[in-house]
Amino acid sequence: MFRRLSAAIAICAAAFFSYAYYTRHFKWRDCFNELGRCFDSDTGTVYMEQAGLIWMMLGILSLGIAIWMLRPRGR
């Protein structure tokens, strides 16, 4: 029961981090300059290229934890 609940939380975290990666990096991938920054003049937001990679790594890590929690246990 605890493993399934932990896996569900990890899957939710992976979904959140993947969405954050999409909205903070992937949508703006053509806008980044040579310094790794993108300025959105409509909202006044500066997007950083390195931040997107961190969101992606957190999403992959959360998904890996979920898969590890759902794997069959050897007895």
ABEGO torsion letter per residue (X at the ends): XAAAAAAAAAAAAAAAAAAAAAAAAAAAAAABBAAGBBBBAAAGBBBBAAAAAAAAAAAAAAAAAAAAAABBBBX
